[in-house]
C-alpha cells in the first residue's frame, strides 16, 4: 500500500496520512450507519402516521459541530507543522538544482556535475532542491521520500529532504505535461558516504556552476555596474540570503526567486535608492540553466566575497547526461 520509507520525513507524512484515512473512515462508517439506523427506526409505519414535532437539541448540535471542528484543527496544525518543516532546509543542506523540461529532469550540482534523469545523494545528508522550469508545469515526485512539488514556469520552488536508506528510488513527473509525460521519469541513487565521494571524484572535470556563472557575468557585461561597491548598481557582496529594502518601502529576502526577478525584469522590484530602466531586461535572453549558474555565482559572493567577475576557487566535476 505504501512505498518504502527512505527519508527522515517519510514516517511523519505517513502518520498524518494514516490519521486522515482513519478519521475519514470513522466518519464515513458513522454517517452511513446513522442513515441506516434512522431510516429503519423512524420509518413511517402507517400511511396516516404523523410524527411528533422535534425542536432539536442545542447540546447535540453543539457536540456535532464542535467535535469535527476540533478534529479539523488537529489536521490543520499537524499539516502546517509538516509544511514548514519541509520548506525550511537545515543550514548544512547540500544544494541541488533541478530544471524540468519536456520530457526530462536536468540536474546540476554546484561543483559542476550535470545529470539527466539521475540524482546522486549521500545517505544522511540534507539536500535542498531548487526547482526551475523551461516550459509547462511539471511536478517533481519521489514517492519513497514522500516528496512531491509542482515546478511552475516563471518561478523557483525549494524543498528539502534527508535520505535515510541507501538504494535506488523512482523519480516521476506527477503533473500531466504533454505527449511523453509518462516517459518523464528518473532515479535517485542514495549512496553511503564513501561511495558518494568516489562517485564525485570520478568526474573531476569542467567548471563549477559558480565558475560558469562568473563567465556569464562577464559575457553579459554585469561587472561594469555590479561591483563590491554600491554604485552605480546595488552591491552583490553579502546579498544572497539577506533582506533588501525596495523602492516601494517593502522589504524582500534576496533568495533564489528574488535574484531571478532581479535578472530577468529588474524594474519589477527596484532596490531602494536606484533608478528604473538602468539595468537591461534579460527576459527571453537567458535560459534557466544560465540563470542558475548566475545565481550560484552571486551566492558565492556572499560566501567568500571575491571581486566581481573573478572566478571563485575550483571545486569539482562535470558529468554530462545522455539526453540534451
C-alpha positions in Angstrom: 0.0 0.0 0.0 2.9 2.4 0.8 6.3 2.7 -1.0 9.4 2.2 1.2 10.2 5.0 3.7 13.6 6.2 2.5 13.8 9.7 4.0 13.7 11.1 7.6 10.4 12.8 6.9 8.6 9.9 5.3 7.3 8.4 8.5 5.8 11.8 9.6 4.0 12.2 6.3 2.7 8.6 6.5 1.5 9.2 10.1 -0.5 12.2 9.0 -1.9 10.3 6.0 -3.0 7.4 8.2 -4.6 9.8 10.6 -6.6 11.4 7.8 -7.7 7.9 6.5 -8.8 6.7 9.9 -10.8 9.9 10.6 -12.4 9.8 7.2 -13.1 6.1 7.6 -14.7 6.6 11.0 -16.8 9.5 9.8 -17.9 7.6 6.7 -18.9 4.5 8.5 -20.6 6.5 11.3 -22.7 8.5 8.8 -23.8 5.5 6.8 -24.7 3.6 10.0 -26.7 6.6 11.3 -28.5 6.8 8.0 -29.4 3.1 8.0 -30.4 3.1 11.7 -32.6 6.2 11.4 -34.2 5.0 8.2 -35.3 1.9 10.0 -36.1 3.3 13.4 -38.0 6.4 12.2 -39.7 4.8 9.1 -43.4 5.5 8.6 -45.3 2.5 9.8 -48.8 3.8 9.0 -49.9 5.9 6.0 -51.7 8.3 8.3 -48.9 8.4 10.9 -47.9 11.9 11.9 -44.6 12.1 13.7 -44.2 14.1 16.9 -42.5 17.5 16.3 -38.8 17.6 17.1 -37.5 21.0 18.2 -33.9 19.8 18.3 -31.2 19.9 21.0 -28.7 22.6 21.5 -26.3 20.2 23.2 -26.4 17.7 20.3 -26.0 20.3 17.7 -23.1 21.9 19.7 -21.4 18.5 20.0 -21.6 17.5 16.3 -20.3 21.0 15.3 -17.5 21.4 17.9 -16.0 17.9 17.8 -15.5 17.8 14.0 -14.1 21.3 14.2 -11.5 20.2 16.8 -10.6 17.2 14.6 -10.1 19.5 11.6 -7.9 21.8 13.8 -5.7 18.8 14.6 -5.4 18.1 10.9 -4.6 21.7 10.1 -2.0 22.1 12.9 -0.3 18.8 12.0 -0.2 19.6 8.3 1.0 23.1 8.9 3.9 21.9 11.1 5.0 19.4 8.4 4.7 22.1 5.7 7.0 24.5 7.4 9.5 21.7 8.3 9.6 20.6 4.6 10.1 24.2 3.4 12.8 25.2 5.9 16.0 23.3 5.0 18.8 23.0 7.5 21.8 25.3 7.1 24.1 22.4 6.2 21.8 21.2 3.4 23.5 20.4 0.1 22.1 22.5 -2.9 20.9 20.6 -6.0 19.4 22.4 -8.9 16.6 20.7 -10.9 15.2 22.0 -14.2 12.1 20.4 -15.6 11.8 20.3 -19.4 9.6 18.2 -21.7 10.4 15.4 -21.0 13.4 15.1 -18.7 14.8 16.3 -15.4 18.1 18.2 -15.9 20.0 18.1 -12.6 23.1 20.3 -11.7 25.3 20.3 -8.7 27.3 23.4 -7.5 30.6 21.5 -8.0 29.8 21.3 -11.8 28.4 17.9 -12.3 25.3 17.5 -14.6 22.9 14.6 -15.0 19.8 13.8 -16.9 17.1 11.9 -15.0 19.6 10.9 -12.4 20.1 12.3 -8.9 23.0 11.1 -6.7 23.0 12.0 -3.0 24.8 10.7 0.1 22.8 9.0 2.9 22.2 11.1 6.0 22.9 14.4 4.1 20.1 17.0 4.0 19.5 18.0 0.3 17.9 21.3 -0.7 16.3 21.2 -4.2 15.9 24.4 -6.2 13.3 23.6 -8.8 13.1 25.5 -12.1 11.1 25.1 -15.3 11.7 25.6 -19.0 8.2 25.1 -20.5 4.9 23.8 -18.9 4.0 22.8 -15.3 5.8 19.7 -14.1 5.8 18.1 -10.7 8.9 16.5 -9.1 7.8 13.4 -7.3 9.9 10.9 -5.3 7.4 8.5 -3.6 10.0 6.9 -1.3 10.8 10.3 0.1 7.2 11.4 0.3 8.3 14.4 -1.8 6.1 16.0 -4.4 6.4 19.6 -5.5 5.0 21.4 -8.6 7.6 23.0 -10.8 5.9 26.2 -12.1 7.1 28.2 -15.1 8.5 31.6 -14.3 9.4 30.9 -10.7 11.6 28.9 -8.4 10.4 26.4 -5.7 12.5 24.9 -3.0 12.1 21.7 -1.0 14.4 19.6 1.1 14.8 16.0 2.2 17.3 13.8 4.0 17.7 10.3 2.6 17.9 7.7 5.3 18.3 4.4 3.4 20.8 3.6 0.6 19.1 2.4 -2.5 17.7 3.4 -5.9 14.3 5.1 -5.9 12.0 6.3 -8.7 11.5 9.9 -9.8 8.2 10.7 -11.6 6.5 13.8 -13.1 3.2 13.9 -11.3 1.6 16.6 -13.4 0.4 15.8 -17.0 2.8 17.8 -19.2 2.2 16.5 -22.7 2.5 13.6 -25.1 5.5 11.9 -23.4 4.6 12.7 -19.8 4.8 9.0 -18.9 8.4 8.9 -20.0 9.5 11.8 -17.7 10.9 9.5 -15.1 14.3 9.1 -13.4 16.1 7.6 -10.5 17.6 8.8 -7.2 20.7 6.9 -6.1 21.2 7.2 -2.4 24.8 6.1 -1.6 26.9 5.7 1.6 29.4 8.5 2.2 32.4 6.6 0.8 30.6 5.5 -2.4 29.3 9.1 -2.9 32.8 10.5 -2.6 34.1 8.0 -5.1 31.3 9.0 -7.5 32.1 12.7 -7.1 35.8 12.0 -7.6 35.2 10.0 -10.8 34.1 13.2 -12.7 36.6 15.9 -11.7 36.4 17.8 -15.0 34.8 21.0 -16.2 33.8 24.3 -14.5 31.8 24.6 -11.3 28.4 26.3 -11.5 29.9 29.4 -9.9 32.7 29.5 -12.5 30.2 29.2 -15.3 28.2 31.9 -13.7 31.3 34.2 -13.4 31.8 33.8 -17.2 28.2 34.7 -17.9 28.6 37.6 -15.5 31.4 38.9 -17.7 29.7 37.9 -21.0 26.6 40.0 -20.3 28.6 43.0 -19.0 27.3 42.7 -15.4 30.7 43.6 -13.9 30.6 47.1 -15.5 28.0 48.1 -12.9 27.8 45.5 -10.2 31.0 45.7 -8.2 31.6 45.2 -4.5 30.9 48.9 -4.0 27.3 50.3 -4.0 27.4 52.4 -7.2 26.2 52.6 -9.9 24.2 49.5 -9.1 23.5 47.6 -5.9 26.4 45.7 -4.5 26.3 41.9 -4.8 28.6 41.3 -1.8 26.7 39.6 1.0 23.5 40.0 -0.9 22.2 36.4 -1.1 20.2 35.4 2.0 19.9 38.9 3.4 16.9 41.3 3.4 16.8 44.1 0.8 15.0 47.4 1.1 12.9 48.1 -2.0 11.9 51.4 -3.6 8.2 50.9 -2.7 9.0 50.7 1.0 8.8 46.9 1.3 11.5 44.5 2.4 12.3 41.4 0.4 14.6 38.5 1.1 17.3 38.1 -1.5 16.7 34.4 -2.2 16.6 32.4 -5.5 13.2 33.9 -6.5 14.3 37.5 -5.8 17.5 37.0 -7.9 15.5 35.5 -10.8 13.2 38.5 -10.9 16.1 41.0 -10.5 17.9 39.5 -13.5 15.0 38.9 -15.9 12.9 42.0 -15.0 14.9 44.3 -12.7 12.3 47.1 -12.9 9.7 44.9 -11.2 11.3 45.1 -7.7 13.6 48.1 -7.6 16.1 48.3 -4.8 15.8 51.5 -2.7 18.0 54.3 -4.0 18.3 53.1 -7.6 16.6 54.3 -10.7 14.4 52.2 -13.1 15.4 51.4 -16.6 19.1 51.4 -15.8 19.7 47.6 -15.9 18.9 45.8 -19.1 16.0 43.4 -19.1 17.3 39.8 -19.7 13.9 38.1 -20.1 14.0 35.7 -23.1 17.7 36.2 -23.4 19.0 33.8 -20.7 17.7 30.3 -20.2 17.0 28.6 -16.9 20.4 26.8 -16.6 22.3 30.1 -17.2 20.1 31.7 -14.6 21.0 29.0 -12.1 24.7 29.4 -12.8 24.5 33.2 -12.3 22.6 32.6 -9.1 25.2 30.3 -7.7 27.9 32.8 -8.6 26.1 35.6 -6.8 25.6 33.3 -3.9 29.4 32.6 -3.8 30.0 36.4 -3.5 28.1 36.2 -0.2 30.1 33.3 1.0 33.7 34.3 0.0 33.3 37.8 -1.4 35.8 37.6 -4.4 35.9 40.5 -6.7 33.0 40.7 -9.1 33.8 38.9 -12.4 36.6 36.8 -10.9 36.3 33.1 -10.8 35.8 31.5 -7.4 38.0 28.7 -6.3 37.9 25.4 -8.3 35.6 22.8 -6.7 34.8 19.7 -8.8 33.5 17.9 -11.8 31.1 17.9 -14.6 29.2 14.8 -15.7 27.1 15.1 -18.9 24.0 13.1 -19.3 23.0 11.3 -22.5 20.0 13.5 -23.3 20.2 17.1 -24.3 
